[in-house]
Amino acid sequence: VMYYNMLVGGLLIVQQRGMQASPCLVPMYAGARSSYSDFYEVCYSSKLIQDDYTEEQRLKGEVPWARGVPAPPTKPVDVNATKDDPKLGDFADAFTFSTEYNGFASFLALADGAKLNQDKVEALKQYRWLDKNTRSIDIKFAL
């Protein structure tokens, strides 16, 4: 993706994270038991994790990674341990809510070069940036 083609500036990946909702009900059967819950013990609401926080809390960085898990997370892997790793640049910022992008964002700058950006993507996979609370991913770029 980042091989100095027609991209201008880089690639922005923004993740929206949701919250668990139980019991699992299909919306059109609200109030009735759904067999859906027999197969899926945990469902996710359409509500995003940042919806429970005020604008002031969002600006202060108080939006958690998941319910009961601070951002950036320390379990199952400690993302904070990567903050001083020059190989990963601003990688840990991807685990902190961004009011600028209204989600958890990682920017792969063209100027950083293919190697650093590939290392960032590998680290996102290793540190489980995508998990069961991921609701959507937006990829934005300029040509």
C-alpha positions as CSV (number, residue, x, y, z in Angstrom):
1,V,0.0,0.0,0.0
2,M,2.7,2.5,0.9
3,Y,5.1,2.0,-2.0
4,Y,5.3,5.6,-3.2
5,N,2.6,5.4,-5.7
6,M,-0.2,7.9,-6.1
7,L,-0.9,8.3,-2.3
8,V,-0.5,11.8,-1.0
9,G,0.5,12.0,2.7
10,G,-0.4,8.5,3.8
11,L,-3.1,6.3,5.1
12,L,-5.4,6.9,8.1
13,I,-7.1,3.9,9.7
14,V,-9.9,4.7,12.2
15,Q,-11.5,2.1,14.4
16,Q,-15.0,2.4,16.0
17,R,-15.4,0.3,19.1
18,G,-18.7,-0.9,20.5
19,M,-19.9,-2.3,23.8
20,Q,-21.4,-5.6,24.8
21,A,-25.1,-5.9,25.2
22,S,-27.0,-8.8,26.7
23,P,-29.2,-10.6,26.1
24,C,-28.9,-11.1,22.4
25,L,-32.1,-10.0,20.7
26,V,-32.8,-9.5,17.1
27,P,-34.3,-5.9,16.9
28,M,-37.4,-6.9,15.1
29,Y,-38.3,-9.3,17.9
30,A,-37.7,-6.9,20.8
31,G,-39.4,-8.2,24.0
32,A,-39.3,-11.8,22.8
33,R,-36.7,-14.5,23.3
34,S,-34.5,-15.0,20.3
35,S,-32.8,-18.2,19.3
36,Y,-29.9,-16.0,18.2
37,S,-28.8,-15.9,21.9
38,D,-28.5,-19.7,21.9
39,F,-25.6,-19.4,19.4
40,Y,-24.1,-16.1,20.5
41,E,-23.8,-15.6,24.2
42,V,-22.5,-12.0,23.9
43,C,-23.9,-9.4,21.5
44,Y,-22.9,-5.9,20.8
45,S,-25.1,-2.9,20.7
46,S,-25.0,-0.3,18.0
47,K,-23.9,2.2,20.6
48,L,-20.2,3.2,20.4
49,I,-17.9,3.2,23.4
50,Q,-17.4,7.0,23.2
51,D,-21.2,7.6,23.3
52,D,-21.2,7.2,27.2
53,Y,-18.6,10.1,27.6
54,T,-19.0,13.8,27.4
55,E,-17.0,15.9,25.0
56,E,-14.9,17.1,27.9
57,Q,-14.1,13.5,29.0
58,R,-13.2,12.7,25.4
59,L,-10.8,15.6,25.2
60,K,-9.2,14.5,28.4
61,G,-8.6,11.0,27.0
62,E,-11.0,9.3,29.4
63,V,-12.6,7.1,26.8
64,P,-11.5,3.5,27.7
65,W,-10.3,0.9,25.3
66,A,-13.2,-1.4,26.4
67,R,-15.5,-1.3,29.4
68,G,-13.2,-1.6,32.5
69,V,-10.0,-1.5,30.4
70,P,-8.1,1.8,30.3
71,A,-6.6,3.2,27.1
72,P,-4.0,2.3,26.1
73,P,-4.6,-1.2,27.4
74,T,-2.1,-3.1,29.6
75,K,-3.7,-6.5,29.3
76,P,-3.5,-9.0,27.6
77,V,-0.5,-7.1,26.3
78,D,1.0,-3.9,27.6
79,V,0.8,-1.3,24.8
80,N,2.4,1.3,27.1
81,A,5.7,-0.7,26.8
82,T,5.9,0.3,23.1
83,K,5.9,4.1,23.7
84,D,9.7,4.4,23.8
85,D,10.3,2.1,20.9
86,P,11.6,4.2,18.0
87,K,10.8,1.4,15.6
88,L,7.1,2.0,16.1
89,G,6.9,5.8,16.2
90,D,3.5,6.9,17.5
91,F,2.0,3.4,17.4
92,A,0.6,3.5,21.0
93,D,-1.7,6.5,20.0
94,A,-3.8,4.0,18.0
95,F,-5.0,2.6,21.3
96,T,-6.2,6.0,22.6
97,F,-9.4,7.7,21.6
98,S,-8.9,10.6,19.1
99,T,-11.4,13.4,19.2
100,E,-9.9,14.6,15.9
101,Y,-11.0,11.4,14.1
102,N,-13.8,10.4,16.5
103,G,-12.3,7.0,17.0
104,F,-9.1,5.0,17.6
105,A,-6.8,6.1,14.8
106,S,-3.5,5.0,13.3
107,F,-1.8,7.1,10.7
108,L,0.7,5.5,8.3
109,A,2.6,8.5,6.9
110,L,4.1,8.2,3.5
111,A,7.2,10.1,4.8
112,D,7.8,7.3,7.4
113,G,8.6,4.8,4.6
114,A,7.3,1.4,3.9
115,K,9.4,-0.4,6.5
116,L,8.2,1.6,9.5
117,N,4.6,1.4,8.3
118,Q,4.8,-2.3,7.8
119,D,6.2,-2.6,11.4
120,K,3.3,-0.5,12.7
121,V,0.7,-2.8,10.9
122,E,2.5,-5.9,12.3
123,A,2.5,-4.3,15.8
124,L,-1.3,-3.5,15.5
125,K,-1.9,-7.2,14.7
126,Q,0.5,-8.4,17.5
127,Y,-1.1,-6.1,20.1
128,R,-4.6,-7.0,19.0
129,W,-5.8,-3.6,17.8
130,L,-8.7,-5.4,16.2
131,D,-10.7,-7.5,18.6
132,K,-14.2,-8.5,19.6
133,N,-15.1,-4.8,20.4
134,T,-14.3,-3.6,17.0
135,R,-17.4,-2.4,15.2
136,S,-16.0,-0.8,12.1
137,I,-12.8,0.3,10.4
138,D,-12.6,3.3,8.1
139,I,-9.6,3.6,5.8
140,K,-9.0,7.1,4.5
141,F,-6.4,8.3,2.0
142,A,-5.8,11.0,-0.6
143,L,-4.8,10.3,-4.2
